[in-house]
Amino acid sequence: MKPFSGWAGRALVLLLLACPLLAQAFDLEQLGAQLAKPAVVRGPFIQEKHLRALPQPLTSRGQFVLSREHGLLWQLHSPLQQDYRIGDQGIARRTPQGWQQQPGQDVAAQQSRLFLAVLRGDHAGLADDFELQLSGDAEAWQLSLTPRSRLLQQIFSAIHIQGGALVERIELAETQGDSTLLRLPQSQVDDSLSEAERLARAP
């Protein structure tokens, strides 16, 4: 009788074929490294706020600049103009008197910190507050977040993120039935901030 014949041989072949697939499985470490690699990511954003009381979503548009070193600059262009700076120190809003720190416990602040962690690929930080479930591969992936903490459970019921080389879509489902959809349709990477972007961050 020849070795590895019959069902045993077929099982061995299937196992050998599966090994490269298992080795190439796309995981959270790889996703984090992929998203954290660019020094700068910039592009337009479209944000839709879906409220139960309104038949149409509230839509806002603007530009964002994510710097690995400096955090996130969020420039709202419509329906009003307003700049936000989001970093490890929290969220600040630009006023005629300069940048002013904002309260850290409201929904906007929670969303801002979440956006920063997601765009940075900070899966370790996200895992402190959420159960993470990743599917897909490096070119087309989906990440689902389920809140762990009681505070976040009072705000979000689930968060779904999709992307490829960069984050392309973030959907936040709120506990009370409202939701927010953020689309980043034309993000681009760069090695450094432009002069205008550096000035926009200045105190």
Buried (B, 14 or more C-beta within 10 A) or exposed (E): EEEEEEEEEEEEEEEEEEEEEEEEEBEBEBBBEBBBEBBBBBBBBEBBBBBEEEEEBEEBEBBBBBBEEBBBBBBBBEEEEEBBBBBEEBBBBBEEEEBEEBEEEEBEBBBBBBBBBBBBBBBEBBBEBBEBEBEBEEEEBEBBBBBEEEEBEEBBBBBBBBBEBBBBBBBBBBEEEBBBBBBBEEBEBBEEBEEEBEEBBEE
